[in-house]
Structure formats: C-alpha cells, structure tokens
Amino acid sequence: MKKLLRVLAIFGFATMTTGSVIACTKQKPQPKKPDQSNTSDSNTDTSDNNTDTSDSNTDNSGDEPVEEVIDPNSRPDSDDNEADDNDINDNASQIRQKNDLIQQFNSEIRDVYNETIRPYINSRTAILSRRTDDSEDFFARQNFSKLSKKIDPNKDNDGYQKFYDNLDEKEQSEFNKSLENVLDISTAIDKFKQKLNKLGTDKYRILLNGFNDNNWIKGIKFRFDDSKMKFFENKDSFDSTIKLVIDFSYQYKDTVDQVKNETISNELVINVSSEEVVIDLLKNIKKLWSNLLLSNDDLLKVDFKTLKKASKDLTVQDLLTASTNSYKSAISKHNEELSEKIKDKILEKLIKSSGNEVVKNFKISYKDDQEKIDSEKSHTKLKIGALEQETLDKNDNSVMVGLASAYDQLHLYFGEVKTDEQIDLLKTKNGNKQLVEELLDPWIAKMQNYKDQFKQTLLDTYSEFNESTDKLEEQFKNSDIFKNMYKTVTSIENFELQGLRLTLASGFVHDLGNISFNYAVELEPNDSKLDFDNTEELKEKTYKQSSIFNAYYKGIETLLIQFHKFYGIKKGNPDYSKKWIPSISRRLLFNMTGRPKNVKTRNNEDFNIWFEWKKYLNGDGKKTAITTDLSEFYSLDFNSDVKKIKEEYLISKIPGITEFKLFQTRNPKQTICLEEQNYNSRYLVKNSKTKKLDWVYVPASKGIVANKSGAERLPLEFGMQTDLFNWKLTSGSFFSYHLSDVTMIGNIEEQADTN
C-alpha cells in the first residue's frame, strides 16, 4: 500500500531584515477541530484518483481531514513527486543581481574609505617643519627650505608651481617615504580593513572569490606627477601648501568572473609651516567639529521645522528614512547655510579669541562663495531607518493549523487597514488599533538598538579627529544631554567644506583642503523625556507621547493603504478563525485584483498587474513557470515601463519611501507558476466508514501557484521591504511539502480604487 500519509503542508512565513534589530512575534498556533458538517468546501470526485488499494469511488460526506502524520525519514512515492525541477537561473536576472551586488560593494568600499582612510590622513596634513638632524626627513626645516630653488618658475592661477620633476632621485624617494610616515598610510589602511571586517565581507564572497587575506586591497599610491606647491619664505620662517592626488586601489571579480580594478582618488592638501602657531591653528580648524561636539554647540543639530522651511514638501517620514529627494534637497540647502556659520565660528572661536596677537590678524574665507560645499562627499552617516518585524509561524508537525497564527498580520499587511478607531497618538487621533499594537515592539527594539548605533557612530567620528575618545566617553557617561540625544535624532549628516583658506599676516594663503563636518537631525526635542528602559510603561501609555512613533505609525498606515489600492489587495481566508479550512488551502497568502483604478499604461490601456506578469513571462498557455527572481517579479521591477507606473502611482504616494519590494524565498525543487484558470486542489481524508485514505478536491483560485515539492520540508519566507517598514513571515518547514498545486496569491477580478 502506497505510503501517502503525508498530506497538507503547513504554511509559514519569513521576515526580511537589513541587519537591524528585529522584533519577533512568535505565535503559538491553536489547533482547530475540523467541522465535519462543513463539506461544502470539498467537492469529492475520485473517479480518476483513489489512493486506496480498492481503486473504488468513495462517498466522503462523513470523512474528516487527516492530521499530518509524516515520517521525517520517509519519502513520497514517485507518482506523487512529479514536479519538474525547473531551471530558475534566468541569466539576465542573475546578471542584474550581480551588477546590483557590484554596485553595492563599490558603494560600501567608498563609504568605508571616506570614513577611515580619508579623515585619518586629512587629520595629519598640517605639518610643522622642525629643525632636526634627520637628513632623510623631507619636511625638516633645513631640507624643505631648499625647495624654493627646485620650483618651476611658471605658476598657475592660484600661485602653484610644479616641483617634483626637478627633484633628484634621492629627494623623490625621501618625499615619498616622508609622506608615508607623516600621513601614517599603513595605519590608515589598517583602519579601513578593521572597519570592513566589522561590517563583514561574506556577502561579497562571489566577488572576492580567489582573493586571500585581503589581497584584493592593493593599497595607496601618491600621484607625484600631478603634485604642485606654493612656497613663501620670509627671513627665517616659511610656509608652503602642497597639492597632490592619492589613489586607493582594490580588485574584485566582475559579472564574467574577470578581475576588475577600481581606484578611489582624492586630492590631498598638505600645509607645511615653520611656525608652530600656524600649524596649531590649522589643526584646530580641521578638528573644529569634535570640539564643538563636546560643548553641544547648536551648530551641530537642526530640527524638522528648520528643514521644512528649506523644503516645503518635507515630511516627518522623510526624516526617518533620509532617502527621499525632498529630504536631500532640505539637507543640501541647510549645508549651504551652515557653511557660512562654520566660517564665522572659526573666525570667532579660533582666530579673534586667540591669545596670540599674530593669529588675531589672520583671516578666514572661501576661495569661491558659490562653491563652499563638496556635494559629492555629502552623505548620511547614520539613520534610524525602517522598523523591522519578523513573524515566526511555527507549525511543528501539525497540518491542521497551517497559517492560522499568522493570519492576523496577513489580514492587516496584505489585507485591509481600517482607520476609524480611536488611537490617541501625539498627532494622530484615529487609526487602526491592531497596527499600533503590531508596531510597538519593533519601535522599542529599533530605539534600543539605535541607542548603541548612535553612540558608536559619534565615537567613531570623533576618533577621526582625535587619538583618544575618552572625553566623549565621559560625556555619554555623565551628561543627560548626551545620554538622551539618540531619542530625538533621526540621522547624522556629514558634509565637507571646500575652498576654505587661511590668510596669514604675511599675506601667504594656506589652502585648507576639504574639512569634514557632521550634525544631527532632530524630529522633536521633547522625545528625550521618554524612558526606553521602562518598556512596560512605553507599551501602556508613553508611546502616545512620541513624535517618532507617531511618524512611523502614520507613514506605515499610508504605506499599507496605498499598497492595497495599487495591487488591489484582498484578504485570503478571512474566516479562518470561525471555521475549519483545509490545510492545503491555508497556503493562500492573499488575493489581489492587480487592477488599480484610473491607472493607464503608455498605450492608454488600463494597467493590470496580472497582464503585465503574463506578458513578461511570455505566457501562452494556462500555466507559465516563473523562472525569474521572485522579488523582482512581485515588486514590478522587471520592466522599466511597469516600474515607472509603480513609482508614479504607488511610491510617490507614500511619504518617506523610495523603495517598495515584495519578496519570497524559493525551494529549488518547487516550481512557482502563473496559473490563468481556476482549478481543483486536493488533499487526503480518512473515510470514516472504510478507514481508508481518499482524495478530496477543493476549488482553488487562479493566480500564483506552487507545484508540489515532494518531501522537501523547508520554511517559506515571504514579506515586504521598504525604507519605512520591513515585514517578514517565516512559516514552518511543512509549507513547502504538499501533494497538489496550491494557490499562494489569488487572482480575483474586481477593480481596486487608488483614489
């Protein structure tokens, strides 16, 4: 007798996270007894399919579904494991994915370079030329002063002259070695490696395959051929500014597995002086930010109201995600205003207040008042980012519960969000109580994790300018302002001043090169009063006083409503708690019309997601396998025209976001198809009269269908990923095991309203 006692798989879901803390909701499923009188769901038709050895038709009107009884070491009979192992490695999709990974890799390398090597080297570019007996020290006073005789007579518009080619071989070697020593290149690269190792490179292993012990990092070289300097000597003192380019090189494997070389370059400005007061001032200017931080200077923070004046379209959700054009525009305008205030602060705090009368006569200015910011170097150093939620729908070995424990969240995130209940948040009085309750744990987890991230980011940034972080550590230990700062701050922004120049009393102008500056973006200062150590009180009442929680709630509420409208989302199995549903039917995640109202294609046809999916797959039959990346497919990112419609009619209507994705893991032995006709799914029941197993057929909707996967028992991960909210549902290992086709996303006909 065939061993067919392995039925209905249990359904599960997984979450998606990006490295942030996840609030997990572990829900214990409550088994529900089958309603034996509920036979309308099962159309018994065993004319061609009987699992019983008698091969006779059976009246199953009194049958009850069989509980899952599966031997984990056994496998199904071959005739029940006929799903084809389709090749899902669509080449074009793989190339796109690898290109995306390469882009992410290069972006991260550049970020780490800008956070480690550049600031460390820049902090060491003010060099005091001393009297020394070291004949190989290029910057020693007796050696450096000889350069005036090596400089080309021709000057550029800024007074710089070539000199390197006029040095003899020994002098060129001394210049190179002295630069490496003074700028401490080896330590800079070590800092880069330490930071990168902390972030982890395992995600890039396909790009770094074959490179051992970080030998994909080639190192730093000076571009001496382009170096130039200006030199001023007056009696027994001199000043000089040297400009040259440094190149940081690294390698990786490209899409065709060939070694690709990349170089990050930036100009280095080195200030040399025989006068200690000049070098001390230059160093203090470069580390101005770290000194202002210790005194909690107002220049180091900006609030939402101030930014709103610069960008009228700015929303509070923009501050949470720090990714929209409105946010970037507001930050850019604030950087311009701040650049002038920083110059004034240098003049007031470091020059006019100096105890040295010579320094008081120095002047600070920009080379070009229209180009005070190096916009290419501006970036968000830290942001609070999306709330993360993971739901673990554990089914153990029982097929009778399926997704029951996850349906509450499914019916909210992939169903319906009603907003007519009293919730009494700080600025939102009516909304959805369930959504409030769902977001509390992710919000608290986010803030508790963000506290450590915020402190570490400030310490790391402070260390770019100072050898020790003890003074800042002391502030976090003793100052309530620093202890509570993370509660109000949504991001830390970094930008670089360019073209600052210090004019000495002699008239010589020291170009300072880029100077890094950071500041915090605040949503609401009153949030500093919240106590995130008292989670019980937070959940009970004080969450209602939080501007940040209110911003998350309102943004996510809007996100879900607009998502439901655009995709035409409808609940799947809405009555799961009131009546028994066959386990094989519980794999239905949600239904969707795919037809948003008043949305047209460029051919002026009604936009229909189901039609776009079919067209993309070149489907010409009733069932077409989906071999492309499921996230790209579900998220409508497979076609530029479709993606543009998504951006215009979905993303643009959700405050704070620039990205919206749906995702699902795939079992390699399971085929996911686009089914264009309703069909009958089937499961096994035990005949109460004969005590034998019979097939029972259940009407199933057309849509996204999973074919049987044999005895593979792997969890399913499914969810959404956005700038504002990420949800991942992980269902137990039996979801991928079933004896028949099952619908995961149902195709229903009615049209959705996107107004």
NORHU-V49540 format. One line per field, one symbol per residue. phi: phi as a letter, one per 20 degrees, with the letter a starting at -180 (. if undefined). psi: psi as a letter, one per 30 degrees, with the letter a starting at -180 (. if undefined). A space follows every 50 residues. Layout:
BEGIN
phi=???
psi=???
END
This chain:
BEGIN
phi=.fededdieeebccdcbcnefdeededefdgdffefeedffcefbdfdbc eeffldfcedgdfdgeffccefeecffffdceffeffeefffffffffff ffffffffffffgfecfgfffffdeedeedebeffeegefgfeffffged efffdefenecfbffeefffffffffffffffelfffgfffffffffffn dffdffedgnedlmffeeodceeffefbbccccclecbcbcddbdddddb caeefdmefddccdcbfddddcbedfffffffffffdggfffffelfffe bbdffffffebfefdfffffelceffffffffffgfffgfffgfffffed dfefeeffffefccbdfcfecedeffefaeebbfmffcccddeedlddee dlegfdfgfgfefcbbcecddeclfgccecacfffgffeffgfffgffff gfffffffffffffdcfcdgffgfffedeffffdgffdeeaddcbcfcnf bdeeffnfdefemfcebcbeddebgfffefdeeefffgffbfgfeefffg ffgfffgfgfffffffemfcfdlfdgedbfcggfeffffadbemcffmdd efemdffcffffffffelfccebcfedeffffffemdebfffffffffdc ffedfndccbcdbbfcfgecedceedcfbdebbdceffeemdecfcdcgc efqecdegcmefddfddbrccbfdbcccdddgfeffdbdbfceeceedef eeddf
psi=kkiggjakllkllllklhflkkjkjjkjkjkkkkjffifffjjjjgegjk fkffglkkjgfglkkklkjkjffllllefghgkkikjgikeeeeeeeeee eeeeeeeeeeeeeffdeeeeeefgfjkkjlklfjfgjegkefeeffffff kkfkkafggkklfeffkleeeeeeeeeeeeeefheeeeeeeeeeeeeeek gefgeffgkfkkhggfjfakkkiffglllkkkkjcgllkkkkklkkkkkl llkafggkkkkkkkklkkjkkklfkeeeeeeeeeeegeeeeeefghkffg lkleeeeeefjffklfeeeefhfleeeeeeeeeeeeeeeeeeeeeeeeef dfgkfkeeefflkklkejffifkjfffkljekleakkkkkkjjkfbgkff ebgeffeeeefeehckjkhglkfhlegjekbjeeeeeefeeeeeeeeeee eeeeeeeeeeeefffkfkgeeeeeefefkeeeefefffkflkkklkkkgk kjklfffkjjkfakkkkllkkkejfffffkjffifeeeeeeffffkeeee eeeeeeeeeeeeeeeefhklkkhfgefflkkkeffffjellkegikkgkl lfghlkkjeeeeeeeefhkgafkkkjflkeeeeefhgfkeeeeeeeeefd effjkflfkjkklklkkfgkkkljkgkllklllklkkfefglklkkkkkk klbjkklkgbgkiklkkkalklfekkkkkjllffefklglkkkejkjlfl kljg.
END
